Amino acid sequence: MNIEQARFNMIEQQIRPWEVLDPQVLDLLFVVKREDFVPTAYRNLAFADMEIPLGDGQVMLAPRVEAKLLQELGIKKTDKVLEIGTGSGYMAALLAARAEHVVTVESRPELAESARQNLERAGVANVTIEVADGAQGWSQSGPYDAIVVSGSLPTLPAALLKQLRVGGRLAVTVGLAPVMQAQLITCTADGIYNTVNLFETVIPAIDGTTPESGFSF
């Protein structure tokens, strides 16, 4: 596989058509090597339009979804960012390239350790990984300029909104299969939030948030 050609095709055929047109985001997708965050067994699928298994039902989100969320968050160099659901560490690496510092919370120790190694190999130094249940956020390091949830939540916890600074943005996917809504929520004033629906999708839930009753997907 010609890796650079595959990367170019991913950007031009999957990501641009999803109206991800911010040149800074597109440039970043060339710089942060997605294949270095993919499990070895799936490396040849690093640029495919699909979720990549990380084990135990966890996944890397499809490239276009990651890129769209990154664009909508509009990360600045002075931003302190929280990610919930570290996974492979790839989204944290993308965020870190644009932010001052990223705190990422992962409930599974083995995934957190793998992500730490991936980030270290990639030379990313401005990410702190916390091993904990992040379903309610990580208030210890808040408030944040941006929060991204790299998984879905059945409902949006109020605790998460309270960790946003005024002007802060939250990218989150809310709902239950078969219909979930990716949203960008901006804190416009203390306790006041503006919500924009971005797109419909279905992605795995963040650990500890699956409803007790109802169907399991």
Helices and strands as residue ranges (DSSP letters): H 3-9, I 10-15, G 16-18, H 23-31, G 34-37, G 40-45, E 52-55, E 58-60, H 63-73, E 80-84, H 90-98, E 101-106, H 109-121, E 127-131, G 139-141, E 144-153, H 158-161, E 164-176, E 179-189, E 192-201
